[in-house]
């Protein structure tokens, strides 16, 4: 796991921080919450957080729009909901909660005028009752009949989710079913679907495989198995107060739920930056030489490094960018990649390779500029605590993992870091390294051609402008939730909200795809505009920074004004809402001919008459899809 | 006992033998679950909700807890 940066304080020290209304409380509370081992401790921390807020200590970040989270299910959802709310809160997701009644989730979802719907949730967490997930026939029934019952249970649960989604456009987070740790049938349990253990396992599999994009599985089966199925049960808690499991299981389930909910609202990391010596292989290449480093199947340590490399390769294959930052001479550092027979990772797997003697934090900053990605999408691994410390101090946005003294642990450290979990894998992800490599080639070309227009012409760019199509919804939502830099308003939306926009008559929505002679960038820009009487207001405009200054901005405005004209809008209104990351687009509207009409530190508003806009000629060849 | 109440309740509750749940804002059957979890941790005992339901006030609760701690030899 990632070592906490703060030495956790004890209860009394934490209470006095809260009583003195010290803002350090929030960071300390987060460190303790991440490390909390019992539900009782978590509830204490949650209580402390509430006390501090009530005593007037300002929250860490003021969020004007809390997440509206409904928690419904087949159990008493107290104190589970409190744990969930607290875990979300300390990670920066303020949530307003609706808590369903014990075992009322089906009627809350089916009744169109229930309190659930009055609450208008953004996200609905469903903890279905395991009593609704069992085979009612005999252990000896035909397998087909048992399988049909499994399918029917999955279908029923997904139908419930679909109903809730249709009525709210909320994303659904659904817990699957925990398996029993009791011996019960013995090994026979696996030979029939007609018992709880096999039946629930089959339902869980079916649920995962058949869940549509708006349903996100909170893997209760995995959560319980990881901590122990037997100690996750709590028959006494069930009988007395209808608790979903033991207190500590509930804590872990709440952690898992908070993780899934958080991952809907924040992007996974994009880049893994690796140190080399004693991280990707054992020993120091500069001292030990090619023959002296430990790597490969001949020793246990060498094998550990090879296993780690295989895992890193699997990250690359699902779209994570790899980079090297190492204190080495370049020729020495690259040698194992080119000549060592046991190296799994090859130079072509890396989007960038920095082996030099400058501080690693400087190299990381440079990497961020070169790859046009925020430092907060970087993860850095190193075996040297001093290097980790420098990176934490000078580039605190970067997430660091200290690999520690035992190479045998390295694989598990990465597998458990929870930083590269895909929410949904899109085709764009898998092609990403190729795109970034092509970008590096383009930069070389850019240096050789001095005339910008000639350069743009030489790229042979082709763009496709299309309305929001169903197949693009996951990618559109991903961009809406990930893009930080070229993003004028930074309004985040779920897939459900995107679908709703696509159908709205008052909105003009389109996407742009771009390809050039070096490769296909995929879907790179999203625009949402709302028609308000005689004005068209740009609600969302974002673009992948990789295609900045390629005249896509101009073509985007050509499209906006042509739609404004078609809709009879006399002017187009643009808005810039400042965040810590989108300074690069502060002037984009003015650059494109808009006039500022009002401006504060948080928000500037720009306008341009539709009639004033003349179509800008660019080097991008445009294809329109309707 | 006071320490446990401080951990569970957001508003300060002064623990006294004659205190009852009716006198404490937010002390409902749901809060009772959190209270039981906290009491079990603090005194290293197992408590049944039913035992506490029969208690008229905090003083009687303390008696139940004392009996349990004696039983477990604590």
Interface residues (C-beta under 8 A of the other chain):
Chain A: X38 X39 X40 X43 X44 X47 X50 X51 X54 X76 X78 X79 X82 X236 X240 X241 X243 X247
Chain B: X7 X8 X9 X10 X30 X33 X34 X37 X38 X40 X41 X46 X48 X49 X50
